[in-house]
Structures are given as C-alpha cells and as structure tokens.
Amino acid sequence: MKLLDSFRVDHIVMNVISVCLFKVLKILNKDLIIVFDLRFCKTNTNMLTKC
C-alpha cells in the first residue's frame, strides 16, 4: 500500500506554522485539487519512538 504524502515527511525538521504544498491533481474535467499540509504546532518529540 502506498503511504500518504504526510507520512513521508520528517515532521521533526518542519518549521512550526508552515504551509506546504504536497500535490496538485488535475481531474478529468480540468478542475484542480490542491493538497496542502498545514502545521500549527511543534511536533511532540518526547512521544516519538526511535527506529
């Protein structure tokens, strides 16, 4: 199964309060779907496990 785009991002290095453009999809009728990732809080690093 393909991972969602947000699971392939290193959230620890992302800045707090950020807007990231992840993808732009063109639909059959030529409409666009634009997917953003919005970050308003810093990642809770003490809850992360080490791989």
Sequence and secondary structure as in RCSB ss.txt:
>XXXX:A:sequence
MKLLDSFRVDHIVMNVISVCLFKVLKILNKDLIIVFDLRFCKTNTNMLTKC
>XXXX:A:secstr
    GGGGS TTTS SSEEEEEEEEE TTS EEEEEEEE S   GGG    
